[in-house]
């Protein structure tokens, strides 16, 4: 969504969202795709199977490489801070103990290659984004990240505002000097 919003004018609703975004947090996000998503998309041909259409976008492919390159560019320019959480346990999809557990988004896809990354050892794909308490590592790390990102954005905003005020004052002084020169001649 952010990549699409960056293509819109900064005066549009989505454009304003893009310009005000200073940080992104990802929970077991398959930046380079997920084999499980690809399998889920292929299962759509089976009678009774109806995977969500969005699964197709999570399958490995050039669309994800391009999206990740765009995100890397935003991060590398200092425009957006990135925090990624990766699952530390394989997930039991069927809820049956005798079924194999599967790592839905492996570290190689869950970590985009830049930004801060944490593997939450005691969490699977389902529990990763549901901290058990405010003391849970996933909660604490996200809270620290949000606070630091907001503080950084406020500092940059204050610096930008000061620079804009300085520029306005310089223009006003130049205009006043030009008026005074024109009045004296």
C-alpha positions, 0 to 999 in steps of 0.5 A: 500500500505504501509503495502505491501511495508514494506514486500518488500526489502528496495532496491526495489522502494516500499521498499524505499517508505516504509522506507521513510514514516514518517507520514500518514494522513487519510480522512474518512478512514474506518479503521474497515470497513464501512456498506455503503461499505458492502452494496455497495458490495452486490449491485453488484448482481443487474442488472446495479449496478457496484460498484468499486472492491475496495469497497470489501476491505472497508467492515468490516472484519479480513483483516481490523483488521490485517491492522489496527494492523500493522498500530498501531504497526508502530505508537506505535513504533514511526516509523509513525505519524498518523492523521485522519480526520472524517466527521462531517456531514452526506452526501446526496448521491443522491443530492436530499434534500428529501433523507436521509443523511448518515454518510458514515464512522462513527467516530468509524471506522474513528478513528483507536484508535491511533494518532491525530484525528479531526472531521471536524464538517462542512464537510461531506464525500465528502467535507472533503478532499476539504478544502474551503481555506487555513484557513479551519481547515482541511487545517491548521491541515494537514499543521501543521502535515506535517511540524511537521512530516518533521521536526521530520524526519529531526531531526531523520535523522540528529541524525542517520547520526551523530551516523553512522559517530561516528560509522565509526570514531570509526571503523577507529580509531580501524583499525588504532590502530590495524595497528599501533600495527601490525607494531610495533610488 
